[in-house]
Amino acid sequence: MKQSLNLLVCLNLLLPLSTYGVDHQRNLEIVDSIPLIKDLENPAKDEKEIQNNLVNIFESFAIKKP
């Protein structure tokens, strides 16, 4: 349950990515500002690559038109 709530919090923090659309650098700053959950997460060796992939995914959502 706690992990599910943490996921919802993260999704809520990532929501502004769709607002910035393709402002890639700003979106990376938003993702980078999300703190890791103490005692649960450690930065991965490829953390920056993961962040970049997440931003690309969310930017693709913002670009798509219904």
N, C-alpha and C positions, 0 to 999 in steps of 0.2 A: 504494500500500500504506500509506504513512504517513497519507494522508488517511482511509483506512478505519479505521486504528487510532485516529486522533483522533476519528472519529465514534463508535466504540465507547466511548471514554473519556467523551465527552460524554453518551452515552446512559446510561452507568453513573452519571454525576453527576446526571442528571435522574431517575433511578429513585426517589429519595426523594419526588418530587412525588406519586407514587401513594400514598405513606404518609400524606401530609398531606391527601389528598383535596381538599376544597374550601376549605382554609385559603389562600385566594388570595394574601394578602399574604406569608405565609411562603414560598409557592411562588415568588413573584416575587423574594424575597430569595435563594433558592437559585439561580435562573437568573442573577440579577445577580452572584452570587459566582463564576461560571464565567469564568475569564480568557480573553481572546482569544488566539489563537495568534500569537506574534510573527512578523513578516515574512510572514504569510499572511492575517491578518484585520485589518480596521479597523472601528471602530464605524460602523454605518450611521446615516444621518440620522434614521431612524425606529426606532432600536434598541429603545426602550422599547415601541413598538407591537409589534415582532416578539416581544419577550420576553412581552408580555401574550398574544399569539396562541399562543405555545408553551405557556404555562401553561394556557390554556383547553383546548387539545388534550389535554394530559396529564391535566387534571382530568376531562375527559369520559371518558377511559379508566378512571379510578378510580371514576367514578360508575356505569358500566355493569356490570351483573350478568350472569354467564354464563347 
